[in-house]
Amino acid sequence: MNRIEWNDKLKIGLEEIDNQHHELVVIYNGLCDAIESRAGSAETLSILQQLGHYTSVHFATEEALMRMMEYPDYEAHKKAHDALIEELRRLVRLAEELPQGVNFQLVYLIKQWLSQHIMETDVQFVPHFIARGIKPTLQKKGWFSKFNLFSA
């Protein structure tokens, strides 16, 4: 099956976003494992639903940061997110109706999106975020500490 190996090419340079991307890859690879081991449709559907939920959380994080950082391409990026969420919902519905008919289509879509969206689309906001004061690495205090809101 077409698993994704997490490596530096998939890192965009913002630790929180990279951690979330890594989790998406882990869920995707779990879906590959379930399909390869011929797991039942209930297990495959559960992983697919987990992927949809985590994707929504991840996109909400990115979109909140884009709005806070006044990212100029926010609308286009959000439209790409919305399109993927809608496609995942469509595939969940399809999996509920015809579980065996969706597996390869699903794997192809997710692998293509994870690779292209991360390496081509998400990397575009990194310079803007850093220029606006976001720090690339996490600190124990969390996201709020990444903004230099109270610096002299």
C-alpha positions as CSV (number, residue, x, y, z in Angstrom):
1,M,0.0,0.0,0.0
2,N,1.2,3.6,-0.6
3,R,2.2,4.6,2.9
4,I,3.8,8.0,3.5
5,E,7.2,8.0,5.2
6,W,7.4,11.1,7.5
7,N,10.6,13.0,6.6
8,D,12.1,16.5,6.5
9,K,10.5,17.1,3.0
10,L,7.1,17.1,4.7
11,K,8.1,19.6,7.4
12,I,7.2,23.3,6.7
13,G,9.2,24.7,9.6
14,L,6.5,25.5,12.1
15,E,6.6,22.9,14.8
16,E,2.9,22.9,15.8
17,I,1.8,22.6,12.2
18,D,4.5,20.0,11.5
19,N,3.3,18.0,14.5
20,Q,-0.3,18.1,13.2
21,H,0.9,17.1,9.7
22,H,2.7,14.2,11.2
23,E,-0.4,13.1,13.0
24,L,-2.3,13.2,9.7
25,V,0.3,11.0,8.1
26,V,0.0,8.6,11.1
27,I,-3.7,8.3,10.6
28,Y,-3.3,7.9,6.8
29,N,-0.8,5.1,7.4
30,G,-3.2,3.5,9.8
31,L,-5.8,3.5,7.1
32,C,-3.4,1.9,4.7
33,D,-2.7,-0.8,7.3
34,A,-6.4,-1.4,7.8
35,I,-7.0,-1.7,4.1
36,E,-4.0,-4.0,3.5
37,S,-5.0,-6.3,6.4
38,R,-8.5,-6.4,5.0
39,A,-10.0,-5.0,8.2
40,G,-13.7,-4.8,8.3
41,S,-15.6,-1.9,6.9
42,A,-16.4,-0.6,10.5
43,E,-12.7,-0.3,11.3
44,T,-11.9,1.4,8.0
45,L,-14.9,3.8,8.4
46,S,-13.8,4.6,11.9
47,I,-10.3,5.5,10.8
48,L,-11.7,7.6,7.9
49,Q,-13.9,9.4,10.4
50,Q,-10.9,10.0,12.7
51,L,-9.1,11.4,9.7
52,G,-12.0,13.7,8.9
53,H,-12.2,15.0,12.5
54,Y,-8.5,15.6,12.8
55,T,-8.3,17.3,9.5
56,S,-11.0,19.7,10.6
57,V,-9.1,20.4,13.8
58,H,-5.9,20.9,11.8
59,F,-7.5,23.2,9.3
60,A,-9.1,25.3,12.1
61,T,-5.6,25.8,13.6
62,E,-4.1,26.9,10.3
63,E,-7.1,29.2,9.4
64,A,-7.1,30.8,12.8
65,L,-3.4,31.5,12.4
66,M,-3.9,32.9,8.9
67,R,-6.5,35.3,10.1
68,M,-4.4,36.4,13.1
69,M,-1.4,36.9,10.9
70,E,-3.5,38.6,8.2
71,Y,-2.3,36.2,5.6
72,P,-3.1,37.7,2.2
73,D,-4.0,34.4,0.5
74,Y,-6.3,33.2,3.3
75,E,-9.4,33.0,1.2
76,A,-7.8,30.8,-1.5
77,H,-6.2,28.6,1.2
78,K,-9.5,28.2,3.0
79,K,-11.3,27.3,-0.2
80,A,-8.7,24.5,-0.7
81,H,-9.4,23.3,2.9
82,D,-13.2,23.5,2.4
83,A,-12.9,21.4,-0.9
84,L,-10.9,18.7,0.9
85,I,-13.3,18.5,3.8
86,E,-16.2,18.2,1.4
87,E,-14.3,15.4,-0.5
88,L,-13.6,13.6,2.8
89,R,-17.3,13.8,3.7
90,R,-18.2,12.5,0.3
91,L,-15.8,9.6,0.8
92,V,-17.2,8.8,4.2
93,R,-20.7,8.6,2.8
94,L,-19.4,6.4,0.0
95,A,-17.6,4.2,2.5
96,E,-20.8,3.8,4.4
97,E,-22.7,2.7,1.3
98,L,-20.0,0.7,-0.6
99,P,-17.0,0.1,1.7
100,Q,-15.0,-2.0,-0.8
101,G,-15.4,0.6,-3.6
102,V,-13.7,3.5,-1.8
103,N,-10.4,2.2,-0.5
104,F,-8.0,2.9,-3.4
105,Q,-9.7,6.2,-4.3
106,L,-9.4,7.3,-0.7
107,V,-5.8,6.3,-0.4
108,Y,-4.9,8.1,-3.6
109,L,-6.7,11.3,-2.6
110,I,-5.2,11.5,0.8
111,K,-1.7,10.7,-0.2
112,Q,-1.8,13.2,-3.0
113,W,-3.3,15.9,-0.8
114,L,-0.9,15.4,2.1
115,S,2.1,15.5,-0.2
116,Q,1.0,18.4,-2.4
117,H,-0.9,20.5,0.1
118,I,1.9,20.4,2.7
119,M,4.9,20.7,0.3
120,E,3.3,23.2,-2.1
121,T,0.5,25.1,-0.4
122,D,1.3,25.2,3.3
123,V,4.9,26.2,2.9
124,Q,3.7,29.4,1.3
125,F,2.4,30.9,4.5
126,V,5.5,30.2,6.6
127,P,7.6,33.3,5.5
128,H,4.6,35.5,6.1
129,F,4.0,34.0,9.6
130,I,7.6,34.4,10.6
131,A,7.7,37.9,9.3
132,R,4.7,38.7,11.4
133,G,6.4,37.4,14.6
134,I,5.4,33.7,14.9
135,K,8.3,31.6,16.3
136,P,9.0,28.4,14.4
137,T,9.5,26.2,17.5
138,L,7.0,25.4,20.3
139,Q,7.6,26.7,23.7
140,K,6.1,25.2,26.8
141,K,3.7,28.1,27.1
142,G,1.9,27.1,23.8
143,W,0.8,29.1,20.8
144,F,0.2,32.4,22.6
145,S,3.8,32.7,23.5
146,K,4.7,32.6,19.8
147,F,3.4,36.1,19.2
148,N,5.5,39.0,20.3
149,L,2.5,40.9,21.4
150,F,4.0,42.3,24.6
151,S,7.6,42.9,23.5
152,A,9.0,46.4,24.1
